[in-house]
């Protein structure tokens, strides 16, 4: 069977030149939330390296929805600078996607100097305090803010919008029976816990119209006892598919709030994390870091087994994510019916990997899965091996 890896593929109204998407990875070069030349260069290099589409992460829908103060808010003021970014990506022959979201319980409220929101009131370590349950009125405002941010993404020249529905961020936390203890229309059974996501998807689609693709980064499994797992996530995905507002799901898992290594896999670079933090935070990591960062061994395509359950249950296009480093993995995923693959760490190590795959000078990426890229998010996300072996 001939692989589709380098054949054009349809993503809603778009035609991608191949089946490779650069997954969203926080770039760490947006000091005080400004669009920097380094951010533009980051995505220009990925586009030049052969990816069909590169995803800018993470664009907050509001100041309170930032991860911290160095997160871009996708407001009207940022549109001209983001247009510079999309122009560069387009000039390199690729498309650009804007990942939009609200950090919820993952937001650092002290850094943001703004309160965050949660489905139910609880303590959050990233927030360094208690986050209050959102009122119904606040959630209606969130839905509107997603629509406004999506509109700004279109103005900035993005070809696609990815709604962040994973990793314990606000929408993802509403899915979780562990985090969502509400008894109103936004909580209770699976259908009600999906209501915020469905409203956001509808609002974003209405905002961008039919010429822009709308996707979602969607948690299959929180990796947390009592959290969102396949019986709930498969049912929720069917609801989203039935609504018809999304062009694809990018399948992920894990929780930035409670189990971040679940969606990274590999050794925990604890000493590097400690060194990257202020002294009091570093001391705390020495005490509780190993409990917070549980270690999972790396496996090629580690999300493929649960993703197969979604491929069996859904008709909509699915994007496979998670530890994709080998061209053979890509061929196999496409043969199984996945529409695209999304790559992150492999393209940090070698942004030109897709071109090397296509010209048959590489069959696998150079990433060694050391995870030492993780702490670099505070100083500019990068592969540390590229510093000495460009």
C-alpha positions, 0 to 999 in steps of 0.5 A: 500500500502506498502511504499517504504521508506526502499526499495532500489531505483535507482538513475541513475547508483546507487542503494541507500539502502533506499529513504532518502537523506541528503540534502546539508546544509552548514556545516560551519566547513571548515575554509579557505576552508580546509576539516576538521575532523569536516566536516568528522565527520558531514557526518560520523554521518549522514551516520551512522544514516541511510541516504542512501546518504549524500550531502557535501555542498557547493563545489565551482568550482573556487575561485571566485565562493565561497560563502566566503573564508571558502568555499571549492574549489573542486580543485586537492589539496582538492581531498585527504582530500575529499577522507578521507570523502567519505571513512568514509561515505562508511564505514558507509554503505552510499553513498556520493554526492558532491554539486558543483556550482558557487555562482554568485551574492551570493558570498562575493567578499570582503571575497573571494578577487576575483570578481564574475559573474552575468548574468547582472550587478547589485548591490549585498548585499552579494558581498557588491558592484556591480557585472559585467555581465559575458562575453560569454568567461567567461561563457565558462570558467565556463562550463569548470570549472564545468567539472573539478570540477566534475572530481575531485569529482570522483577522491575524491570517490563521488558517485554522483554530484549535480549541484547547480541550485537554490537559486540565485546562478549563474546558477539559476540567469540566469534562472531568468527574474528579474536578467537576462537582457541579449540579447545574447544567454544566455538571452531573452526567457526561452530557452536561459536563460536555455542555461548555465544550459544545457551546464553545465549539458552536460559538467558534464555528459561528465566529470564523465561518466556513473558510477556516478549519476548527479543530480541538485538542481533546483529552482521551484520558486524564491519567488521574484516578477518578478523572476523564477516561474512555467511557466518558471521553468516547461518549463526549467525542460522539457528541462533538462529532454529532454537533458538526462544528469541528473538522477534526480532533487531535487526541491527547491525554494527561493533566497539567494540573495533576499528572503532566508527565502522562502526555510527555513520557520519558525521564523527569528532568528534575534537576533542570526543573529545579534550576529553572525556578526561583529558589523557594519553588525549587525547594518545593520541587525537591520535596514534592517534585517526584510525586507531582511528576510521575515518570512514564517510560517513553514508547513510540506512538504511546497514545495509539492504543487509546486513539484506536478506540476513537478511530473505531467509534467516530467517522470524523478526521482524527489527528494522532499525537504522542511520541511519533518519531519514525516514518514507519509509525506515520505510514502505519497510522495513516493506513489505520485511518488517521487523517494526520499526525501531529509531532512536537519534540521530534521537530524541536530536535530537527525542524527540517525532519519532514523534508528529510523524510520526504527526500528519504535521507531520514527514517526516524528523528534525532530526538532521544526522548531525554525530556530536557526540553521541558524546563526550557519553556522558561527561557525559550523552548528548544532541544538542548542538544541543538545548542551543541549539535545544530 
